[in-house]
């Protein structure tokens, strides 16, 4: 029995400490997912809380034979997309997300300035993606989900996930390739 399965079983028996342990285990990744989609720290926090309220209500119906993370991410992605539709805004607050992709340089001031410039260019490029492309990029590259897990999270065929990932990467390559300040290895490397 996996750790998540044991915690789910204990939660269903009324053990709130087990539910708190599930929350502590998954909250950081779920928060990053909500933040990457919404671009709003307050909304990401509310979505995280709402996710666990919904998860608690459905805990007795959870399939414990597989990882709990894709199921929780599916809830977060749905809540985040609903929030985006209601708020119709697309802020570019992607600092935490891009910093994971391009960690800050530990070199001298000119390298740090160049790194900051590159991170800003990547933030803008990611912010220019559609909501569905942004979600796929974030789930695949940052959260490390397999294509089949992303298909489950987004409730779409795996071919659709592959297509969205392909077009998102192509759009990022094009956008980053247009930026003269970006070095060739950043513009066409893995991101």
Steps between C-alpha positions, in 0.01 A plus 500: 500500500643838398541786744218693331270194511563458871435871565179490294381194692574666833329821384188305405502358853489852642872554567551873439875468559517273195317759293739768624791276396349472149464877489859556610631248247320644195440869577820645349461336159128576485558864597766537227256354247222740601741795500640413157150490352345796679804722548342619826637404843171561681300300247753216513466483879118497479511233229733287713259520794199428279680203348549338838144575609376321188754221539391441859138471388591245235766310694286185537479469118875543430681225310794421726664258257673789324663825607276762658693787338338488151152495658579801719660684206188436293294675767747791517519541121120502471462752781779717355350497150160591643661788689671620179171492309324698773774762528597533133847627577841368416759643734863425431590426863705192421808575709496182706425284196772646280751502785463123517573478128788748502660516845671823596865526408762499775755681282584869498260792461502499119409130492223559753361788293510285187327218690228737617448617143473142374253409776282799409502401132400144592223634732358706217522210255320264737242768576423526129392134481136397508365367828501140376856521367621666818342226712660221293845664510475547876377147571758332273815704561451629853290238671655210307176322416491235227290571191240244612470671840460841335227353278321386816551834677371702203235241410604476136655238272876446519527610135355837598759533776780421252361752254467775761851431626641508146328828410586659835868412457491625142340828610758542775786427260364753254443765766839443661672485161364846421671649802844627402615512863458127550802281436454220247530222755219650708276572204526151356596288800267320734275714710 
